[in-house]
Amino acid sequence: MSTPGFNIFDSLTGAPQQAAESTVCSRKGCREAAEWQLLWNNPRIHTPERRKAWAACSAHVDWLQDYLQVRGLWKETVTLAGGAS
């Protein structure tokens, strides 16, 4: 089963992902529409240029960013449209 408009190879570039119409917040239990993308990596297992992404609604962007920062994983927070915050 494939997701319309999603190409797995596009996600391998390390660039911020474009928002899908149904992108929801990554915070456990939250189903709100995401407005932010938190880019991170785990330096113990990822190369320095590799970026993983979590989506966040306005209510949880600070909580998720703090979670990643405390663990030394956070790299950048950008809007889902791809601009820096």
C-alpha positions as CSV (number, residue, x, y, z in Angstrom):
1,M,0.0,0.0,0.0
2,S,1.5,3.4,-0.9
3,T,0.7,6.8,0.4
4,P,-0.4,9.2,-2.4
5,G,2.2,11.9,-3.0
6,F,4.9,10.1,-1.0
7,N,8.1,8.9,-2.7
8,I,10.4,6.9,-0.3
9,F,13.5,8.1,-2.3
10,D,12.6,11.8,-1.7
11,S,13.0,11.1,2.0
12,L,16.6,9.9,1.6
13,T,18.0,13.3,0.7
14,G,18.2,14.5,4.3
15,A,16.3,17.7,3.3
16,P,13.2,18.8,5.3
17,Q,10.1,17.0,4.1
18,Q,7.2,18.8,2.6
19,A,4.0,18.7,4.6
20,A,1.4,16.1,3.6
21,E,-2.3,17.2,3.9
22,S,-2.7,14.9,6.9
23,T,0.5,15.5,8.8
24,V,-0.2,15.3,12.5
25,C,1.9,16.1,15.6
26,S,4.4,13.4,16.8
27,R,3.6,14.0,20.5
28,K,2.0,10.8,21.9
29,G,-1.7,11.0,21.9
30,C,-1.9,14.3,19.9
31,R,-3.9,14.3,16.6
32,E,-3.6,18.1,15.9
33,A,-2.3,19.3,12.6
34,A,1.4,19.8,12.6
35,E,2.9,23.2,11.7
36,W,6.6,22.5,12.6
37,Q,9.3,20.0,11.8
38,L,12.0,19.2,14.3
39,L,15.1,17.9,12.7
40,W,17.4,15.7,14.7
41,N,19.9,12.9,14.7
42,N,21.5,10.5,17.1
43,P,25.2,11.0,16.7
44,R,25.9,7.5,18.1
45,I,24.2,5.9,15.1
46,H,23.7,8.5,12.4
47,T,26.2,10.3,10.2
48,P,26.5,14.1,11.0
49,E,24.5,15.1,7.9
50,R,21.7,12.7,8.5
51,R,18.4,14.3,9.7
52,K,15.4,12.5,11.2
53,A,12.2,14.6,11.5
54,W,9.3,14.9,13.9
55,A,6.2,16.9,13.2
56,A,4.8,19.2,15.9
57,C,1.7,21.3,16.4
58,S,2.1,24.7,18.0
59,A,1.1,23.4,21.4
60,H,3.9,20.7,21.5
61,V,6.8,22.2,19.5
62,D,8.5,23.6,22.6
63,W,8.0,20.3,24.5
64,L,9.4,18.1,21.7
65,Q,12.3,20.5,21.0
66,D,13.2,20.5,24.7
67,Y,13.0,16.7,24.8
68,L,15.5,16.5,21.9
69,Q,17.8,19.2,23.2
70,V,18.1,17.6,26.7
71,R,19.3,14.4,25.0
72,G,21.7,16.2,22.6
73,L,19.7,15.1,19.5
74,W,18.1,18.4,18.3
75,K,19.5,20.1,15.2
76,E,16.9,22.6,13.9
77,T,13.2,23.5,14.0
78,V,11.6,24.6,10.7
79,T,8.1,25.2,9.5
80,L,6.6,22.3,7.6
81,A,6.9,24.6,4.5
82,G,10.7,24.3,5.0
83,G,11.6,27.7,6.3
84,A,13.8,28.1,9.5
85,S,12.1,29.2,12.7
